[in-house]
Amino acid sequence: MSETRVTEAWQECGGDMPLDQFRAYGRQVVDWIADYLAHPERYPVLSQVRPGEIAAQLPGSPPGTPEQMDRILKDFDDIIVPGITHWNQPGFFAYFPSCASAPAILAEMLSAALNANAMLWRTSPAATELETVTLDWLRQMIGLPRSFEGVIYDTASTSSLVAIAAAREATGLSIREKGMSGRRDLPRLRLYCSEQAHSSIERDAIAVGIGQEGVRQIPVDAEFRMDVAALRAAIDEDTANGWRPFCVVATVGTTSTTSVDPVREIAAVCSERALWLHVDAAYAGVAAIVPEMRWLMEGVDEADSVVLNPHKWLFTPVDLSALFSRRLDAIGEAFSLVPEYLRTPESGTVRNYSEFGPQLGRRFRALKLWFVLRAYGRDGLATRLREHIRLAQDFASWIDADPSWERMAATPLATVCFRACPDGYDEPALEQLNQSILDTVNASSEAYLSHTRLHDKLTLRLSIGQIRTEEAHVRRAWELLQSAFHRYG
Ligand SMILES: *Cc1c(COP(=O)(O)O)cnc(C)c1O
């Protein structure tokens, strides 16, 4: 059937966009994307709109009749793009950068076109088998043992939720079956993580019924790493008081400072007490691809599960989080539920990934990771990650060399915590100064940094993870910081 005949017959009662139009707009969109990536200077990194400004430009009611694609694309440019904070720009240094590399963008287009729902093996065998193979490649690249198998979720928050639910199920308390509420036979469950753990851990505990009181935050040492003696003491104290410890979450690359918990020692505690050890390596895990950064995985081979996010520092657009576990069976036991209509002849011989989490429908995310791993290769990825680490170390050395600035934490990876600290300022004045510096740099359109609080001091954070970030961008950020400092300091 020719493209036009499809069009004529179907336009009467609806149908999709005519394919000749699709081709034309498709080319236009790809050109838009290439121009976008080529000219970061056209866009402020941090969107400069005020709250409500975008919504005010959109009609309050939906269109009743078809609108032309030209108009839709024009409004995309005029209304939507100004309200975008450009995570893809080389001046994005806030939070942990997340980056859409070109190969991954192409894969996302194809994934949208296929719209494969990877819920069962048969609902797209390639999506399932590619997920298995691609995650096994990633496992090898970061040096995890063969006993770890992977599943892709949307975010680390979900990956950790799944791990914590599996840990809860592994207590043998039949919570999956009987729930938690109204049960007199159930001890209160306790999960341990450090004070520097990501807030998603606490939220996951809320979601799986452990409650905020069920999360005990363990103090950290001077370098923001979990204090293992304090962990041991907390577990003993809780046990004596009738709590049931069930899970420890260690962090490799904490969100504020990228500190690395002593996983090997924590694993020893977990093995003594038969606790599930989950490692949150959402940001830092992928850095283990760099041979000299393999130390990051020290002890992780003893964990029950570990999460890392290719959608942070592995040039893969949101969303794609990888959970690896030595106990995929326990995850299945926590979630697997197969209604009649999902039973298939090949059940038992294939993996149906929807049995390993709360979601049935699943995007075909493995495709973009496959494109990224192939387009750059292990060595190409290691080279890029190593360069980001080098740039961050350079930036840290500029801070260290300038007496008006100070570093607020060690810099094991590509994220630097620092602040301005000129002589003669008390803490409230430093707070104000650093806030002004941050606001000024972020209003510059050229760079975007975020902050944290360390020892109750406002701390600026510069994190390098964009595939397009070069030394010049980092130098420019340093210039902007210094010029803001001279304006207020
Ligand atoms: C970013 C981050 C998370 C949350 O990741 P999402 O994928 O956004 O849920 C969790 N833990 C750590 C250590 C992180 O850096």
PDBQT file of the ligand as one rigid body, heavy atoms in Angstrom, charges set to zero:
ROOT
HETATM    1  C1  LIG A 501      20.162  10.703  42.457  1.00  0.00    +0.000 C 
HETATM    2  C2  LIG A 501      20.227   9.739  43.556  1.00  0.00    +0.000 A 
HETATM    3  C3  LIG A 501      19.094   9.006  43.938  1.00  0.00    +0.000 A 
HETATM    4  C4  LIG A 501      17.749   9.207  43.301  1.00  0.00    +0.000 C 
HETATM    5  O1  LIG A 501      17.785   8.879  41.949  1.00  0.00    +0.000 OA
HETATM    6  P1  LIG A 501      16.441   8.868  41.077  1.00  0.00    +0.000 P 
HETATM    7  O2  LIG A 501      16.827   8.031  39.907  1.00  0.00    +0.000 OA
HETATM    8  O3  LIG A 501      16.177  10.290  40.734  1.00  0.00    +0.000 OA
HETATM    9  O4  LIG A 501      15.369   8.278  41.890  1.00  0.00    +0.000 OA
HETATM   10  C5  LIG A 501      19.228   8.096  44.950  1.00  0.00    +0.000 A 
HETATM   11  N1  LIG A 501      20.398   7.909  45.568  1.00  0.00    +0.000 NA
HETATM   12  C6  LIG A 501      21.511   8.596  45.249  1.00  0.00    +0.000 A 
HETATM   13  C7  LIG A 501      22.794   8.345  45.979  1.00  0.00    +0.000 C 
HETATM   14  C8  LIG A 501      21.459   9.541  44.226  1.00  0.00    +0.000 A 
HETATM   15  O5  LIG A 501      22.560  10.234  43.909  1.00  0.00    +0.000 OA
ENDROOT
TORSDOF 0
